[in-house]
Amino acid sequence: MPASIPAVAGPRSIRRWPGKSGSANGLAGGGQSGCDRQGGRWLIGIQAMADFASVDGSHAAIEGTNLHDDIKALATLTGRAGYLFSPEVLGYIKAGGAWARVNSSNLSAGGFLIESAQL
């Protein structure tokens, strides 16, 4: 479900407003796996990482509202390609993507839920 944040004087992204602060605390843990394949001096590889998390954070936004985020999971998938210049020197490039599961909510000063989204 896509998140929609009410616009204030035009569209704005979720960010900290000047003079506002925030914090986040929690733990994340998981694992990673990957493999490389070498043919002559060329190397290709793939790696995946998955973490389960419980990281809660909040920060003040516009006057009277508080944004709360709860990170539940993180994942990455990367690939690499390289060339073995000598037995001691491997040059490579690595690229990939990252994903996160985040539950977000926007609370009024009185603690009432204004809107909630899962990203």
Backbone bond lengths (Angstrom), bond angles and torsions (degrees), N, CA, C in turn:
res aa  C-N    CA-C-N  psi(-1)  N-CA   C-N-CA  omega(-1)  CA-C   N-CA-C  phi
1 M - - - 1.435 - - 1.523 107.94 -
2 P 1.311 120.23 119.77 1.452 121.06 -178.41 1.522 111.75 -68.99
3 A 1.316 114.43 147.26 1.458 120.01 179.37 1.513 109.72 -84.82
4 S 1.313 117.03 143.93 1.452 120.52 172.79 1.519 107.61 -130.24
5 I 1.291 115.10 126.13 1.456 121.59 -179.68 1.522 107.13 -107.98
6 P 1.339 118.55 129.25 1.461 119.80 -179.55 1.523 111.03 -58.37
7 A 1.310 116.37 138.37 1.462 120.94 179.72 1.519 110.32 -80.19
8 V 1.297 116.07 141.77 1.457 122.70 174.83 1.515 105.56 -123.77
9 A 1.316 117.73 109.86 1.462 123.28 -176.61 1.528 110.27 55.83
10 G 1.321 116.93 46.20 1.460 121.34 179.07 1.512 111.72 104.63
11 P 1.331 117.04 168.62 1.467 120.43 -179.34 1.531 112.12 -63.44
12 R 1.319 116.40 141.78 1.462 122.89 177.11 1.516 108.33 -140.10
13 S 1.312 116.27 148.70 1.454 119.99 173.44 1.525 108.28 -87.46
14 I 1.335 116.09 162.57 1.459 119.80 176.91 1.521 107.45 -70.78
15 R 1.292 116.88 119.14 1.455 121.93 179.54 1.520 108.48 -158.47
16 R 1.311 115.52 168.54 1.459 119.42 176.21 1.516 109.22 -77.75
17 W 1.306 115.67 138.30 1.446 120.46 175.52 1.527 108.33 -87.40
18 P 1.320 118.52 152.69 1.472 120.81 179.98 1.517 111.43 -53.79
19 G 1.325 115.93 135.66 1.461 120.94 178.53 1.511 113.80 83.43
20 K 1.315 118.72 -1.78 1.468 122.19 179.50 1.524 108.82 -103.98
21 S 1.317 118.01 151.54 1.454 121.05 179.69 1.524 109.57 -133.19
22 G 1.319 115.46 167.46 1.454 120.02 -179.96 1.514 110.51 -153.98
23 S 1.324 115.19 172.78 1.460 120.06 178.72 1.525 109.11 -153.78
24 A 1.343 115.05 161.30 1.459 121.19 176.85 1.522 108.47 -145.12
25 N 1.325 116.44 141.09 1.460 122.27 179.31 1.518 109.39 -139.64
26 G 1.332 116.06 150.75 1.453 120.01 175.76 1.510 111.75 153.64
27 L 1.326 114.91 -169.30 1.459 122.38 -178.20 1.512 110.19 -129.83
28 A 1.341 115.09 152.76 1.458 121.60 172.89 1.521 107.66 -139.39
29 G 1.317 116.75 141.56 1.457 120.66 178.82 1.510 110.43 -155.25
30 G 1.302 116.22 149.20 1.453 119.54 -179.56 1.506 110.78 -178.61
31 G 1.310 116.56 -144.81 1.447 119.60 -178.19 1.513 111.75 -153.87
32 Q 1.312 114.29 172.88 1.452 119.99 177.81 1.513 109.84 -140.78
33 S 1.306 114.75 155.35 1.449 120.60 179.77 1.526 108.05 -148.11
34 G 1.305 116.05 150.27 1.456 119.14 178.88 1.508 111.07 -171.38
35 C 1.304 115.57 173.26 1.454 120.28 176.62 1.520 109.46 -153.34
36 D 1.312 115.46 154.59 1.456 123.38 176.89 1.523 108.36 -122.03
37 R 1.303 116.27 149.34 1.465 122.25 177.43 1.524 107.52 -129.21
38 Q 1.331 116.21 125.41 1.453 120.74 -178.80 1.520 110.37 -111.90
39 G 1.333 115.46 134.16 1.458 122.37 175.39 1.521 108.13 -132.09
40 G 1.324 117.10 106.09 1.461 120.10 -174.58 1.518 109.47 66.15
41 R 1.312 116.93 -123.80 1.467 121.46 179.00 1.538 112.02 -95.61
42 W 1.311 118.74 -3.00 1.472 122.42 -177.97 1.522 111.06 -95.49
43 L 1.319 115.59 147.88 1.459 121.90 -179.84 1.526 109.03 -136.35
44 I 1.320 117.35 137.77 1.462 122.73 170.23 1.522 107.47 -129.80
45 G 1.331 116.56 151.24 1.457 119.81 -179.13 1.512 112.16 -156.96
46 I 1.321 114.79 165.32 1.460 122.50 177.65 1.519 108.06 -140.34
47 Q 1.333 116.51 146.75 1.463 121.55 179.22 1.527 109.23 -144.05
48 A 1.319 116.27 139.09 1.467 122.26 177.03 1.525 108.63 -127.32
49 M 1.316 116.36 143.21 1.459 122.43 178.51 1.532 108.16 -134.76
50 A 1.316 116.29 137.42 1.468 121.36 176.37 1.520 108.89 -137.16
51 D 1.321 115.95 131.70 1.466 122.60 178.17 1.520 109.28 -128.46
52 F 1.313 115.45 139.95 1.453 120.81 168.06 1.516 105.96 -98.08
53 A 1.308 116.64 142.73 1.456 119.55 -172.54 1.514 111.03 -138.63
54 S 1.305 113.71 159.54 1.461 122.38 170.05 1.523 106.03 -142.31
55 V 1.330 114.46 79.79 1.459 121.36 -178.24 1.521 108.15 -117.93
56 D 1.319 116.56 116.22 1.460 122.73 179.98 1.516 109.47 -107.80
57 G 1.313 116.09 135.49 1.452 120.57 178.28 1.514 110.53 -145.65
58 S 1.310 115.63 153.79 1.456 119.64 176.26 1.517 108.67 -150.85
59 H 1.314 114.51 155.43 1.455 120.23 174.29 1.518 109.32 -155.25
60 A 1.318 113.68 152.87 1.455 120.14 178.82 1.521 108.63 -71.89
61 A 1.313 116.32 139.18 1.461 121.20 178.51 1.524 107.55 -111.86
62 I 1.309 116.59 -130.02 1.457 119.40 177.48 1.521 109.20 -67.64
63 E 1.293 117.12 161.63 1.465 122.11 -176.47 1.522 111.88 -47.25
64 G 1.320 115.31 125.46 1.460 120.49 174.01 1.515 115.81 87.91
65 T 1.342 118.50 1.64 1.457 119.30 178.04 1.517 110.46 -128.03
66 N 1.319 114.80 155.73 1.455 122.71 -179.71 1.525 107.46 -134.08
67 L 1.325 117.13 126.14 1.459 121.03 178.31 1.522 109.17 -93.15
68 H 1.334 116.81 134.34 1.462 122.15 179.84 1.525 108.37 -124.89
69 D 1.337 116.65 128.82 1.463 122.44 178.19 1.512 109.33 -121.90
70 D 1.327 116.42 140.48 1.459 123.24 178.66 1.527 107.33 -129.21
71 I 1.345 117.12 106.34 1.460 122.08 -179.62 1.529 108.29 -83.34
72 K 1.332 116.52 122.98 1.463 122.29 -176.55 1.527 113.58 -103.74
73 A 1.340 118.15 -31.61 1.473 120.46 -177.01 1.526 110.12 -156.71
74 L 1.327 115.19 151.62 1.462 123.18 176.64 1.526 108.07 -133.29
75 A 1.328 116.97 146.46 1.462 120.19 177.90 1.523 109.69 -151.50
76 T 1.338 116.06 148.17 1.455 121.51 173.41 1.523 109.12 -136.53
77 L 1.311 115.08 153.48 1.459 122.32 173.56 1.520 106.40 -139.42
78 T 1.327 116.91 120.45 1.460 121.02 -177.65 1.513 110.81 -130.82
79 G 1.308 114.73 156.39 1.453 122.07 173.85 1.519 108.70 -130.77
80 R 1.299 116.71 155.26 1.455 119.21 177.29 1.514 110.07 -141.63
81 A 1.318 114.60 152.90 1.461 122.43 176.12 1.521 106.75 -136.68
82 G 1.326 115.78 136.85 1.454 118.81 -176.29 1.500 113.41 -148.12
83 Y 1.316 113.51 172.95 1.457 121.95 179.97 1.522 108.43 -134.26
84 L 1.325 116.44 131.38 1.461 123.05 -179.98 1.535 108.13 -88.50
85 F 1.344 115.46 102.06 1.464 120.75 -178.76 1.527 111.48 -73.09
86 S 1.318 116.30 -35.75 1.464 122.71 175.78 1.528 106.16 -154.15
87 P 1.326 119.40 171.75 1.469 119.09 179.97 1.537 113.64 -58.52
88 E 1.336 117.50 -20.93 1.470 120.72 -178.56 1.528 113.69 -103.84
89 V 1.332 118.15 -8.92 1.472 120.39 -172.75 1.524 110.56 -126.36
90 L 1.342 115.70 115.26 1.466 122.85 175.17 1.523 107.75 -117.65
91 G 1.300 117.08 120.49 1.461 121.26 172.51 1.517 108.57 -101.44
92 Y 1.330 117.45 137.86 1.463 119.22 -179.37 1.517 111.14 -152.23
93 I 1.325 115.51 160.82 1.456 122.95 170.34 1.516 107.46 -115.77
94 K 1.325 115.00 148.18 1.467 120.74 -178.19 1.515 107.93 -134.93
95 A 1.320 117.27 135.38 1.464 122.07 179.47 1.521 108.60 -145.50
96 G 1.313 115.94 157.33 1.457 119.42 179.28 1.502 112.33 176.80
97 G 1.313 114.80 -164.61 1.460 121.46 -178.95 1.516 110.78 -133.59
98 A 1.335 114.29 161.87 1.462 121.03 178.96 1.526 108.67 -134.16
99 W 1.320 115.56 145.28 1.456 122.08 -179.70 1.524 109.44 -133.93
100 A 1.328 115.55 152.83 1.464 121.08 176.53 1.524 108.99 -141.50
101 R 1.313 116.29 145.03 1.464 121.65 172.14 1.520 106.42 -104.08
102 V 1.326 115.66 115.89 1.464 121.71 -174.85 1.520 109.01 -129.70
103 N 1.313 116.40 129.41 1.460 121.60 171.42 1.526 107.12 -98.85
104 S 1.332 117.18 126.35 1.457 121.69 -177.73 1.517 110.43 -122.07
105 S 1.322 115.66 145.94 1.461 120.46 174.91 1.518 109.04 -143.66
106 N 1.301 114.85 154.39 1.451 123.44 -178.33 1.526 106.69 -120.45
107 L 1.327 117.90 113.48 1.463 122.34 -175.64 1.520 110.99 -108.18
108 S 1.314 115.77 142.46 1.462 120.30 174.63 1.525 108.87 -79.36
109 A 1.318 116.81 169.95 1.463 121.43 -178.46 1.524 111.39 -58.44
110 G 1.317 118.44 -29.36 1.456 121.85 179.98 1.518 113.23 -83.99
111 G 1.321 118.66 0.60 1.460 122.05 179.07 1.511 114.04 89.44
112 F 1.342 118.23 7.06 1.452 121.16 179.69 1.523 110.16 -82.44
113 L 1.329 116.53 138.66 1.453 121.99 -179.78 1.520 109.43 -73.13
114 I 1.338 116.14 120.47 1.457 120.98 177.04 1.521 109.55 -88.70
115 E 1.347 116.12 -46.88 1.459 119.14 178.54 1.514 108.43 -160.64
116 S 1.340 115.86 154.62 1.453 121.71 -177.58 1.521 108.43 -140.23
117 A 1.333 116.19 146.71 1.465 120.35 179.55 1.503 109.87 -150.24
118 Q 1.312 115.93 150.96 1.460 121.90 173.24 1.511 106.30 -113.12
119 L 1.337 116.93 120.72 1.468 122.33 -177.20 1.501 109.99 -105.15
